[in-house]
Amino acid sequence: MYIKQQERVSLEWLNVRAEKMENKFSRQRRNFLKKHLFLGTFVAAEWLLPSQSYSNCNLTPRESAGPFYPLNYPSDQDNDLTYLKDKSKKANGEIIYINGIVQDDNCQPISKAIIEIWQACATGRYNHPEDRNSAELDPNFQYWGKAVTNVHGEYRFKTIKPGSYPASWFWTRPPHIHFTVRSSKHSELTTQMYFSGEPLNNKDRLLQNFSKKEREKCIVSFYKNKNQQSGQFNLTLKRQ
């Protein structure tokens, strides 16, 4: 009984904390979008591979932005998180490529959609002052990146697989990557991408809140393609 009460208190604290950070996150993101959206910025990715067609037009499940959206953007604001221009070494960890299609609920591709991702490094720690994880930070990792979809709605990121980390004394979060997608004619989407085959997925309190079909849309399998670990994460936004 005592443990359950402690769990409820901890979850309430986590929810309040996430809500406060969500407000901060929204203000920062609005400022970022004002700066970049009207410029039609496109982050060129010469290693962008064609994404497979996506016939499932069900909306991507929404999730909270969580408490660790970056307070400051890195000097590199691109879709390669494994390398910083002012560093001689690359980030630690397993390099992965995430590609996909951003579309609306009528299966129409969305061009010029801005996608932001942020995540923990390979040790499971975020570059954020509120992260009390004792794991080491990676000075060569970018932690946050952005991309803009092409005319076919395609995007791609090069990053590393994040580590798991303790959300509380009774809950360890599985590896995941946060996504926010914005398009001027669609409702903004914030969600999380999970990795197939992770045992912690079955115990995660956020992921398990979804139905089986919703979980399937958020869990991505990675395959080796031309010596690259690649996975496809398609995102569906609601038309306004």
N, C-alpha and C positions, 0 to 999 in steps of 0.2 A: 504493500500500500504506500509506504514511504517513498519507494523508488518511483512508482507511478506518479505521485505528487511532484517529485523532483523533476521527472521528465516533462510534466505539463508546464511547470514553472520555466524550465529551460527552453521549451518550445515557444512559450509566450514571449520570453525575452528575445529569442532569435527572431520571431516575427516582428516585434516592435523595432528591433535593431534594423532589420531588413527594410521595414517601411520607411524609417528615417533616411536610410541610405538611398532608397528608391526616389525620394523627393529630391535629394541632392543630385542623384544620377540623372533625373529628368531635366533639371536646370542645366547641367553640364552638357547633356546631349543636345538640348535645344540650341545652345550657343554654338556647339560644334556644327550642327546642321545648317544654321544660318550662314556660317562661314563657307561651308563646302557644297551644299546642295545646289545653290544657284549657279555655281561655277561649272556644274556638270562634270566634276572631277572623275576621271577614270584611272584607276591604278592598273597600268598595263601589266599583264602577266603572260610572258612569252611561253610559260609552261602550262598555260590553260588548256586542258584537254576537253573535248566535247563531252557533255553530260548526256546520260541516257534520257530518253523521253520519259515523262512522268505523267501517268494517266490518273493517278489518285489526286483528286482536287479537294479533299477534305482539309479543313484548316489545320495548320500546325498548332499543337497544344501550347498554351501560354504558360510561362513561369515567371516568378519574381526575378528581378535583376540581381538580387542578393546584396550583401553588404560590401562587396569588394570591387565595385566599379571604380576605375582609376580616378584619383583626385586630379592628376595632371597627365596630359597626353605625352607620350615619348617623342623624342625629336624625329624618329623615323615613324611616319604615319602611312604605312603601306601594308601589303598582304603577305609579306615574308617576315615572320616573327622570330626566325632562327638566327638572324644576323643583324647586328647594329653597325651602322656606317662608321661610328667612331671607335669600334672595338676590333681587335685583330682575331679574336676567337669566336667560334660559333656557340650557340646555346647547347647545354647538355641535354641528353635525352634522345628518345627515338623520334626521328623526323617523320612526320606524316603530311599528307596532302589531302585537303578537304575541298571537294568541288560539288557543285549542285546547281539547281535551277530555282530561281525565285519566280513564282507565278501567282495568279489570283485564283479565286474559288471557281472560276470558269475555265481553268487550265490554260489561261493566256499568259505567256511570259511577260515579266515586268522588267523593262530596261531602266537603267539609271537609278536603280534602287541602291541605297547606301547600306552596307552591312558592316556592323562593328562586331568584333569578338574580343573577349578578354578571358583570362584563364590563369590557373596556377602554373608554376614551372614544374620541372620533372620531380622535384622533391615534395610537391604538394603545397607550396606556399605562394600566396599572392603578393605582389609588390604594392602593399597597402598598409598604412599605419595601424589599421584596426585588426589586421590579421595577427593573432597572438601565437600562431604556430611557430614552434622553435626550429623548424627545418630551415636550411640555408636558402637564401635567395640566389638566383643566377644572374650575375651582372651582365651576362651576354645575351639574355633573353628579353624580348620586346614586351611581353605580357599583354599587349593590346594591339589590335590591327584593324584596318578597314579595307574594304574593296567596294567597287561599284559594278553592278551587273552590265553586261554588254547587251546588244540588241536582241539576243536570244534569251535573256534573263540569266545567263550563266555567270558564275563567280568561282573563285578559287583562292584558298589560303595554303601557305606552307607554314607549318608550326611544329611543335613537339607534343607528344602525348603527355598530358598533365598527370601528376601523381594524385593519389587519394589524400585526404586530410581529415583531421578530427573536427567535426562541427560542434561537438560537445563530448562529455565523458562517456556518453552512451551511444553516440552516433558518429560513424565515419562515412564521409561522403565518397562515392565512387568517382573515378576520373570523369570529368565533364568539361565542356566549353560553353561559355555564355554567348548567346547571339542576340543582337537587336537589328531589326530590318526596318527601314523607313522608305516609303515612297509617297509622293505628294497626293496620289489619288487612292491610297489604300490605308487601312488602319495599321498603325505601328505594331510590330510584333517583337516581343522579348521572350526568348525560350532558352533551353539548354540542350546540348547534344551529348549523348552518352555513348559508351563504347561497348560493342557486343562482347559477350563472354566474360564480363566482369562479375565476380561473385557478389560484390557489394551492391550491384544493381538490385538484387532481390530483397535487400534490406533497406534500401534508401527510402526515407520517409516522403521525399518529394516525388520521386519517380513512381513509387507505388500508389500515389494518389490518383494516377491516371488509369484509365481502362487499358485492357490488353492492346486494343487497336491503337490507342493514343501512344502507349509506350513504344509500339513498333515504329511509329513515325519519328521517334526521338532517339532510338538506338541504332547506331550505324556499324556495319561490318566493314572491316578494312582488308584489302587484298593487295598482294604484291603485283605491281604492274610496271614493267620496265625498271626493275630495281627500286621502285617507289611504293611505299605503303599508302594506298589511296582509298578513300571512302567517299560515298556520295550522300550528302545531306540536303534534300530538297525542302524548300520552305514555301508554304502557301499562305498568302495574305488575303484578308477580306477587303472587297471593294467598298469604298465609301459611298 
